[in-house]
């Protein structure tokens, strides 16, 4: 079984304020080089839209 929580390492959140709006920036890093192919496949298929919601 694959440990899915190890696929990404979440950094410290940051809040960026612009006028009356705010955006939370949550840095993600690849957790394991073995999962690099998954991230590349998601990038090629444009499966990162959920990150901007």
C-alpha positions as CSV (number, residue, x, y, z in Angstrom):
1,X,0.0,0.0,0.0
2,X,1.3,3.5,-0.9
3,X,1.5,6.1,1.9
4,X,-0.5,8.9,0.2
5,X,0.4,11.4,2.9
6,X,4.1,11.2,1.8
7,X,3.3,12.3,-1.8
8,X,3.5,16.0,-0.9
9,X,5.1,18.0,1.9
10,X,3.0,21.0,2.9
11,X,4.8,24.1,3.9
12,X,3.7,26.9,6.2
13,X,0.7,28.8,5.0
14,X,1.0,32.5,4.2
15,X,-1.8,35.1,3.7
16,X,-1.4,37.6,1.0
17,X,-3.7,40.6,1.2
18,X,-4.6,42.8,-1.8
19,X,-7.2,45.5,-1.2
20,X,-10.3,43.9,0.3
21,X,-9.3,40.4,-0.8
22,X,-7.0,37.8,0.8
23,X,-5.3,34.7,-0.7
24,X,-3.9,31.8,1.3
25,X,-0.7,30.5,-0.2
26,X,0.1,26.9,0.8
27,X,3.4,25.7,-0.6
28,X,3.6,22.1,-1.7
29,X,6.7,20.1,-2.4
30,X,7.2,16.7,-3.8
31,X,7.5,14.4,-0.8
32,X,9.4,11.5,-2.5
33,X,11.3,11.3,-5.7
34,X,9.5,8.0,-6.4
35,X,6.3,10.0,-6.8
36,X,7.8,12.5,-9.2
37,X,6.1,10.6,-12.2
38,X,2.7,11.2,-10.6
39,X,3.3,15.0,-10.3
40,X,4.6,15.1,-13.9
41,X,1.5,13.2,-15.2
42,X,-0.8,15.5,-13.3
43,X,1.0,18.5,-14.8
44,X,0.7,17.2,-18.3
45,X,-3.0,16.5,-17.8
46,X,-3.6,19.9,-16.2
47,X,-5.0,18.3,-13.1
48,X,-3.8,21.1,-10.8
49,X,-6.9,23.2,-11.1
50,X,-8.1,22.2,-7.6
51,X,-5.0,24.0,-6.2
52,X,-6.4,27.4,-7.2
53,X,-9.9,27.0,-5.8
